Amino acid sequence: MSSGSENQNRIEAKSTVNDSYGTTIPSEIRKALGEKIEPGDTVRWVVSDGELSLEIVHERYGAFEDAAPFDGPEWDGEEVAEGTWIQ
């Protein structure tokens, strides 16, 4: 028999799988997760012993927004361009 506190943390929601097997994370789930899931994150689907679970893989959305521009070599001719390629 399970304890009542075990079900207090349980949130259930439904979503429909479309023709291309895509689905949307229901708003109840997104709200319950708060800032634990954001646009740009990846959801990893895991099946273990017939049980399905999801793992959130955090990908910082706009991770390179603060990166300084790269000032590469000037392209004055074919020699510079050919020498720039890594072989």
Distance bins in CASP14 RR format, pairs under 12 A and 6 or more apart:
PFRMAT RR
TARGET T0000
AUTHOR 0000-0000-0000
RMODE 2
METHOD distances of the structure
MODEL  1
1 7 0 0 0 0 0 1 0 0 0 0 0
2 8 0 0 0 0 0 1 0 0 0 0 0
2 9 0 0 0 0 0 1 0 0 0 0 0
2 10 0 0 0 0 1 0 0 0 0 0 0
3 9 0 0 0 0 0 1 0 0 0 0 0
3 10 0 0 0 0 0 1 0 0 0 0 0
4 10 0 0 0 0 1 0 0 0 0 0 0
9 32 0 0 0 0 1 0 0 0 0 0 0
10 28 0 0 0 0 0 1 0 0 0 0 0
10 29 0 0 0 0 0 1 0 0 0 0 0
10 32 0 0 0 0 1 0 0 0 0 0 0
11 25 0 0 0 0 0 1 0 0 0 0 0
11 26 0 0 0 0 1 0 0 0 0 0 0
11 27 0 0 0 0 0 1 0 0 0 0 0
11 28 1 0 1 0 0 0 0 0 0 0 0
11 29 1 0 0 1 0 0 0 0 0 0 0
11 30 0 0 0 0 0 1 0 0 0 0 0
11 31 0 0 0 0 1 0 0 0 0 0 0
11 32 1 0 1 0 0 0 0 0 0 0 0
11 33 0 0 0 0 1 0 0 0 0 0 0
11 34 0 0 0 0 0 1 0 0 0 0 0
12 26 0 0 0 0 1 0 0 0 0 0 0
12 28 0 0 0 0 1 0 0 0 0 0 0
12 29 0 0 0 0 1 0 0 0 0 0 0
12 32 0 0 0 0 0 1 0 0 0 0 0
13 23 0 0 0 0 0 1 0 0 0 0 0
13 24 0 0 0 0 0 1 0 0 0 0 0
13 25 0 0 0 0 1 0 0 0 0 0 0
13 26 1 1 0 0 0 0 0 0 0 0 0
13 27 1 0 0 1 0 0 0 0 0 0 0
13 28 1 0 1 0 0 0 0 0 0 0 0
13 29 1 0 1 0 0 0 0 0 0 0 0
13 30 0 0 0 0 1 0 0 0 0 0 0
13 31 0 0 0 0 1 0 0 0 0 0 0
13 32 0 0 0 0 1 0 0 0 0 0 0
13 33 0 0 0 0 0 1 0 0 0 0 0
14 23 0 0 0 0 1 0 0 0 0 0 0
14 24 0 0 0 0 0 1 0 0 0 0 0
14 25 0 0 0 0 0 1 0 0 0 0 0
14 26 1 0 0 1 0 0 0 0 0 0 0
14 27 0 0 0 0 0 1 0 0 0 0 0
14 28 0 0 0 0 1 0 0 0 0 0 0
14 29 0 0 0 0 0 1 0 0 0 0 0
15 21 0 0 0 0 0 1 0 0 0 0 0
15 22 0 0 0 0 1 0 0 0 0 0 0
15 23 1 0 1 0 0 0 0 0 0 0 0
15 24 1 0 1 0 0 0 0 0 0 0 0
15 25 1 0 0 1 0 0 0 0 0 0 0
15 26 1 0 1 0 0 0 0 0 0 0 0
15 27 0 0 0 0 1 0 0 0 0 0 0
15 28 0 0 0 0 0 1 0 0 0 0 0
15 29 0 0 0 0 1 0 0 0 0 0 0
15 30 0 0 0 0 0 1 0 0 0 0 0
15 43 0 0 0 0 0 1 0 0 0 0 0
15 54 0 0 0 0 0 1 0 0 0 0 0
16 22 0 0 0 0 1 0 0 0 0 0 0
16 23 1 0 0 1 0 0 0 0 0 0 0
16 24 0 0 0 0 1 0 0 0 0 0 0
16 26 0 0 0 0 0 1 0 0 0 0 0
17 23 1 0 1 0 0 0 0 0 0 0 0
17 24 0 0 0 0 1 0 0 0 0 0 0
18 24 0 0 0 0 1 0 0 0 0 0 0
21 45 0 0 0 0 0 1 0 0 0 0 0
22 43 0 0 0 0 0 1 0 0 0 0 0
22 45 0 0 0 0 0 1 0 0 0 0 0
23 29 0 0 0 0 0 1 0 0 0 0 0
23 43 0 0 0 0 1 0 0 0 0 0 0
23 45 0 0 0 0 0 1 0 0 0 0 0
23 54 0 0 0 0 0 1 0 0 0 0 0
24 30 0 0 0 0 1 0 0 0 0 0 0
24 43 0 0 0 0 0 1 0 0 0 0 0
25 31 0 0 0 0 0 1 0 0 0 0 0
25 32 0 0 0 0 0 1 0 0 0 0 0
25 33 0 0 0 0 1 0 0 0 0 0 0
25 34 0 0 0 0 0 1 0 0 0 0 0
25 36 0 0 0 0 0 1 0 0 0 0 0
25 37 1 0 0 1 0 0 0 0 0 0 0
25 38 0 0 0 0 0 1 0 0 0 0 0
25 39 0 0 0 0 0 1 0 0 0 0 0
25 41 0 0 0 0 1 0 0 0 0 0 0
25 42 0 0 0 0 0 1 0 0 0 0 0
25 43 1 0 0 1 0 0 0 0 0 0 0
25 54 0 0 0 0 1 0 0 0 0 0 0
25 56 0 0 0 0 1 0 0 0 0 0 0
26 32 0 0 0 0 1 0 0 0 0 0 0
26 33 0 0 0 0 0 1 0 0 0 0 0
26 37 0 0 0 0 0 1 0 0 0 0 0
27 33 0 0 0 0 0 1 0 0 0 0 0
27 34 0 0 0 0 0 1 0 0 0 0 0
27 37 0 0 0 0 0 1 0 0 0 0 0
28 34 0 0 0 0 0 1 0 0 0 0 0
29 36 0 0 0 0 0 1 0 0 0 0 0
29 37 0 0 0 0 1 0 0 0 0 0 0
29 43 0 0 0 0 0 1 0 0 0 0 0
29 54 0 0 0 0 1 0 0 0 0 0 0
29 56 0 0 0 0 0 1 0 0 0 0 0
30 36 0 0 0 0 1 0 0 0 0 0 0
30 37 1 0 0 1 0 0 0 0 0 0 0
30 38 0 0 0 0 1 0 0 0 0 0 0
30 39 0 0 0 0 0 1 0 0 0 0 0
30 41 0 0 0 0 0 1 0 0 0 0 0
30 43 0 0 0 0 0 1 0 0 0 0 0
30 56 0 0 0 0 0 1 0 0 0 0 0
31 37 0 0 0 0 0 1 0 0 0 0 0
33 41 0 0 0 0 1 0 0 0 0 0 0
33 43 0 0 0 0 0 1 0 0 0 0 0
33 54 0 0 0 0 0 1 0 0 0 0 0
33 56 1 0 0 1 0 0 0 0 0 0 0
33 58 0 0 0 0 0 1 0 0 0 0 0
34 41 0 0 0 0 0 1 0 0 0 0 0
34 56 0 0 0 0 0 1 0 0 0 0 0
35 41 0 0 0 0 0 1 0 0 0 0 0
35 56 0 0 0 0 0 1 0 0 0 0 0
35 58 0 0 0 0 0 1 0 0 0 0 0
36 43 0 0 0 0 0 1 0 0 0 0 0
36 54 0 0 0 0 0 1 0 0 0 0 0
36 55 0 0 0 0 0 1 0 0 0 0 0
36 56 1 0 0 1 0 0 0 0 0 0 0
36 57 0 0 0 0 0 1 0 0 0 0 0
36 58 0 0 0 0 1 0 0 0 0 0 0
37 43 0 0 0 0 1 0 0 0 0 0 0
37 54 0 0 0 0 1 0 0 0 0 0 0
37 55 0 0 0 0 0 1 0 0 0 0 0
37 56 1 0 1 0 0 0 0 0 0 0 0
37 57 0 0 0 0 0 1 0 0 0 0 0
37 58 0 0 0 0 1 0 0 0 0 0 0
37 59 0 0 0 0 0 1 0 0 0 0 0
37 61 0 0 0 0 0 1 0 0 0 0 0
38 56 0 0 0 0 1 0 0 0 0 0 0
38 57 0 0 0 0 0 1 0 0 0 0 0
38 58 1 0 0 1 0 0 0 0 0 0 0
38 59 0 0 0 0 1 0 0 0 0 0 0
38 60 0 0 0 0 1 0 0 0 0 0 0
38 61 1 0 1 0 0 0 0 0 0 0 0
38 62 0 0 0 0 0 1 0 0 0 0 0
38 63 0 0 0 0 0 1 0 0 0 0 0
39 58 0 0 0 0 0 1 0 0 0 0 0
39 59 0 0 0 0 1 0 0 0 0 0 0
39 60 0 0 0 0 0 1 0 0 0 0 0
39 61 1 0 1 0 0 0 0 0 0 0 0
39 62 0 0 0 0 1 0 0 0 0 0 0
40 56 0 0 0 0 0 1 0 0 0 0 0
40 57 0 0 0 0 1 0 0 0 0 0 0
40 58 0 0 0 0 1 0 0 0 0 0 0
40 59 1 0 1 0 0 0 0 0 0 0 0
40 60 0 0 0 0 1 0 0 0 0 0 0
40 61 1 0 1 0 0 0 0 0 0 0 0
40 62 0 0 0 0 1 0 0 0 0 0 0
40 63 0 0 0 0 1 0 0 0 0 0 0
41 54 0 0 0 0 0 1 0 0 0 0 0
41 55 0 0 0 0 0 1 0 0 0 0 0
41 56 1 0 1 0 0 0 0 0 0 0 0
41 57 1 0 0 1 0 0 0 0 0 0 0
41 58 1 0 1 0 0 0 0 0 0 0 0
41 59 1 0 1 0 0 0 0 0 0 0 0
41 60 0 0 0 0 1 0 0 0 0 0 0
41 61 1 0 0 1 0 0 0 0 0 0 0
41 62 0 0 0 0 0 1 0 0 0 0 0
41 63 0 0 0 0 0 1 0 0 0 0 0
42 54 0 0 0 0 0 1 0 0 0 0 0
42 55 0 0 0 0 1 0 0 0 0 0 0
42 56 1 0 0 1 0 0 0 0 0 0 0
42 57 1 0 1 0 0 0 0 0 0 0 0
42 58 0 0 0 0 1 0 0 0 0 0 0
42 59 1 0 1 0 0 0 0 0 0 0 0
42 60 0 0 0 0 0 1 0 0 0 0 0
42 61 0 0 0 0 0 1 0 0 0 0 0
43 52 0 0 0 0 0 1 0 0 0 0 0
43 53 0 0 0 0 0 1 0 0 0 0 0
43 54 1 0 1 0 0 0 0 0 0 0 0
43 55 1 0 0 1 0 0 0 0 0 0 0
43 56 1 0 0 1 0 0 0 0 0 0 0
43 57 1 0 0 1 0 0 0 0 0 0 0
43 58 0 0 0 0 0 1 0 0 0 0 0
43 59 0 0 0 0 0 1 0 0 0 0 0
44 52 0 0 0 0 0 1 0 0 0 0 0
44 53 0 0 0 0 1 0 0 0 0 0 0
44 54 1 0 0 1 0 0 0 0 0 0 0
44 55 1 0 1 0 0 0 0 0 0 0 0
44 56 1 0 0 1 0 0 0 0 0 0 0
44 57 1 0 1 0 0 0 0 0 0 0 0
44 58 0 0 0 0 0 1 0 0 0 0 0
44 59 0 0 0 0 0 1 0 0 0 0 0
45 51 0 0 0 0 0 1 0 0 0 0 0
45 52 1 0 0 1 0 0 0 0 0 0 0
45 53 0 0 0 0 1 0 0 0 0 0 0
45 54 1 0 0 1 0 0 0 0 0 0 0
45 55 0 0 0 0 1 0 0 0 0 0 0
45 56 0 0 0 0 0 1 0 0 0 0 0
45 57 0 0 0 0 0 1 0 0 0 0 0
46 52 1 0 0 1 0 0 0 0 0 0 0
46 53 1 0 1 0 0 0 0 0 0 0 0
46 54 1 0 0 1 0 0 0 0 0 0 0
46 55 1 0 0 1 0 0 0 0 0 0 0
46 56 0 0 0 0 0 1 0 0 0 0 0
46 57 0 0 0 0 0 1 0 0 0 0 0
47 53 0 0 0 0 1 0 0 0 0 0 0
47 54 0 0 0 0 0 1 0 0 0 0 0
47 55 0 0 0 0 0 1 0 0 0 0 0
48 54 0 0 0 0 0 1 0 0 0 0 0
48 55 0 0 0 0 0 1 0 0 0 0 0
60 66 0 0 0 0 0 1 0 0 0 0 0
60 67 0 0 0 0 0 1 0 0 0 0 0
64 70 0 0 0 0 0 1 0 0 0 0 0
72 80 0 0 0 0 0 1 0 0 0 0 0
72 81 0 0 0 0 0 1 0 0 0 0 0
72 84 0 0 0 0 1 0 0 0 0 0 0
73 79 0 0 0 0 0 1 0 0 0 0 0
73 80 1 0 1 0 0 0 0 0 0 0 0
73 81 0 0 0 0 1 0 0 0 0 0 0
73 82 0 0 0 0 0 1 0 0 0 0 0
73 83 0 0 0 0 1 0 0 0 0 0 0
73 84 1 0 1 0 0 0 0 0 0 0 0
73 85 0 0 0 0 0 1 0 0 0 0 0
74 80 1 0 0 1 0 0 0 0 0 0 0
74 81 0 0 0 0 0 1 0 0 0 0 0
74 84 0 0 0 0 0 1 0 0 0 0 0
75 81 1 0 1 0 0 0 0 0 0 0 0
75 82 0 0 0 0 0 1 0 0 0 0 0
75 83 0 0 0 0 0 1 0 0 0 0 0
75 84 0 0 0 0 1 0 0 0 0 0 0
76 84 0 0 0 0 0 1 0 0 0 0 0
77 83 0 0 0 0 0 1 0 0 0 0 0
77 84 0 0 0 0 0 1 0 0 0 0 0
78 84 0 0 0 0 0 1 0 0 0 0 0
78 85 0 0 0 0 0 1 0 0 0 0 0
79 85 0 0 0 0 0 1 0 0 0 0 0
END
